[in-house]
């Protein structure tokens, strides 16, 4: 029996089509400063009020295919923050990226997890980058004219984000579990700020979660303790539980300020480790 072309086409159409594999990214943590003797009670809910730790100031670089270079957060550099916090071993974030082996102008995208100065202030150092931020985060904190609407964002950073938005460089992410780029998905719910986000990153072998300040320290995860600066403890703990489901292993959940990140993973440059 000879099958008609129509029958053959119908049979082919009924065959399931496998979804394309997402690209494999490489994930790096980049340290650009240290703040000494920071009170742990501001990081871990319920921590002993006498404890302090030297926190790492870091952001993350995702190296992908076709020249895509993505930062998760961008550090800070403006003099008012340097004067107020006096960080040790400070390197301007653009120079820290250069030390990691990448030209600052090669950065194609910056994903802003939240609007706090030490994560958003350096965005405008990367002149060719698109900037991704949750729509609700942006609209809650940045007024139409670039005014800071709430204390969590510095006025200079609000004005900077507004300028970039006016220039067409800001991409507003609409909610939870949104794929920003193939292999990079943004999640909300950590409630460090109004609509803080974290990202899951597909690598060659597994999935890494860059938590940023939705998890400050490994101690938050180990003790299942909420971060001390959150709008809602229960939501933050639920986000930590969700990160464990997203990441291929709990060790691949990367907190926002724990210096142990630079001990647990392999150094590829001074102040730079590869998360794998």
N, C-alpha and C positions, 0 to 999 in steps of 0.2 A: 504494500500500500504506500502511495506517495502522499506525504503530508503537504498540505498547502502552505504557502508562505505565511498566511494569516495565522494558521495553527502554530507554526514554528515561532513566529513573533510573539504570540500570546504566551507560549511556554517560556520563552526567554524573559518576557516581562515579569512573569510570576516568580522567577528565581530571586532570592534575597540578595541585595547588593550590600556588601560589607562596607561599613563606614571607614573612611580613610583614617589611617593611623595619624595621631597628632605628631607634630615635629618634636624632636628631642632637644630639650634645653639643658644648658649647663648653668648651675647656680653657684654664685660666689657671695660670700659675706665680706664686706670691706669696712675696716675700722679706721676712723679718721680722727678720733679724740678719745679722751678718758675724763670722766668727772669723778674726782676722788671723794671718798667718805660720804657717799650718798645714803640717806636713811632708808633702810630696807622697808620700814613701815609705809613708805610712799610707793612701794612696788608690790608688796605681798600683803593682802588683807590679814590683819591679826598678828603681824610679825612683832617680835620684841622691839620695843621702842628704842632700845639702846644700840641695836645693831646697825652697822653701816657696811657698805661695799663700794668698790671702785667700779662704776658702771662703764661699759663700752658704748661709745657712740658709733653707730654703724648704719650702713644701708646695704642694699643687696643688688648685685648685677646678674642679669639673666642673659646668657649668650645663646642666640638661636641661629637658625638657618638664614641664608640670603642676606647676611650682614645685619640682621636685627640685633640690636643691643638695647636691653630694657633695664632701667633702674627701678627698684622698688624703694621709694623714698629717695631723698637727695641731701639729707644733712642740713647744715646751716653754715653761714659764713659772715653774716652782717655784724658790724662792730658792736652794736648794742648787746648782742647775745654773748659775744666773746668777752666783753667788759663785765657783764653781769655774772657769768658762770665760770670764767677763767679756766677753761678746759686745758688739761695737760696734753702734750704731744699732738696739738691740733694741726691738721693738714686740711687745707681747703678741699671740699669734696671733689671739685674738678681735677685737682692735682692728685687726690687719692685714686681717682679713676685712671689717670694717666700712669700712676705707679703700678696699677694693676694690669697695665699693658694695653689700655684703650684710650684713644683720643677723645676728649670731652665732646667734640663736635660729631663723633661717631655714634653717640647715644641717640637712638631713634625714638624712644618712648620713656616716660617716667610715670610710674603708677604711684599715686599719692595715697597712702593708707589712711591718713588723717591729717588734720590741719595744724597740729602743734608745730611750733617753730623749729624744733630740732629734726623734723622730718620733711617739712615743706619749704623751708627758707632757701635751700640751695637749688630749687627747681630752675630758676632763671640763669643758672650757670651753664645749662645745657641747651645751647641756642637752637639746635635743630630738632629738639624732641617734642613730640606730642605729649600732652599731659592728661592722664586718666584719673578721675576722681569721682566718687559717688555723687550723683546729682543732688541727693538730699543733703549730703555733707556740704557741698558747695553752696547750695541755696540757703541753708540754715546759717552759715557763718559769713558769707560774703554778700554784701549788699550790691544793688544794681550799679552804684557808683564806685564800688570798691571799698566801701566802709566795712569795718569789722563789726558784725552784728552781735557777737558774743565774745566773752573774755578768752575763750580757748584759742582763738586765732589772734596773732599780733596784727596790728594795723598795717605794718609794712608788708606783711605777707598777704593780707587780704587785698591790698592795692596791687601787689604783684600778680596775684592770680587773676584779678579782674582785667589787668592789662593783657595777659596772655589769652584770656577768654575773648576779649575784644579782637585780638589778632587772629582768632580762629584756631588757636593751638590747644585749647582745652576740650577734651572729650568727656562728656558726662555719662557715667555708667548708671543704668537704670535698674538698680536693685541687686538682689542676691543671685548667686550661682550663675553669673554672666561670664561667658568666655570673651575676654578682652582681645586676645590674640590666640590663634590656634595653639593649644597646649598650655595656656595660662588662663585660669578662671578666678574671678573675684567673688569673694563670699562676704556677707555682712553678718551682723549679730553679736560681734564682740563687745560692742557698746563702750569702747574706750572713749569715744566721742559720739556725737549724735548719729553718724552713719559711718563709723570707721569700717574699713575693709581689710581683709587679708587675702593672700593668693595661694592657690594650689598650682604647682608647676610640674608638668610632665617631663621627666628626664629619660635617659636611655634605659634605665633599669627600674625606676620607681617614681613615686610622686612625693615631692617636697612641699611642705607648707611653710611659707614665709609669714609668720604670725605678726611681725612687727609688735607694736605695743598692746595688741590684744592679749599677748602673753609677755610679760616683762622678763621673767627669769625662768630657768628650768625649775626652780623651786615652786612656781605656780603650778606647773604640771605635776611635779612629784608629789606635792601635798594636796593637789586638787583644790588649790586656794585661788580665789578670785584676785585679779589685780586690784591694787588699793585705789587706783584712780579709774573708776568705771561708773557709768550712769546706772548700772543695774548688775548686782552681783550674780543673780541667777542666770541672766542672759550671758554673762561672761563665762560662767562655768559650763553652760550649755554649748557655747562656742568652742571651749577647750575640748569637750567630749566629741564634738563634730570634727575638729581638727584631727583627732586620733583616728576617726573613721576615714578621713580623706587621705592622710599621709600613709605611705606604705609601711612606716614604722614610727613609733613615738620619737625616736632619735632624730627623725627628719622633720620635726616641728621646730622651727628656728625662732627663738624668742627675740624680743626687740633690743635688749640691753645687757644680756648676760655675757661677761668676758669669757666664760667657759666655751662659748662657740668657737673661740680661736685656739682652744686646747683640744676640743673633741674632733676637729676636722683637719685635713691635711693642708698645710700652708703651701701656697703656690707663689706668693710674693710676700714681702714684709707687710703684715697687717691685712693679708688677704687669704682666705681659706676657701676651698671648694667643698660644697655640701654634697656628699654622696655616700 
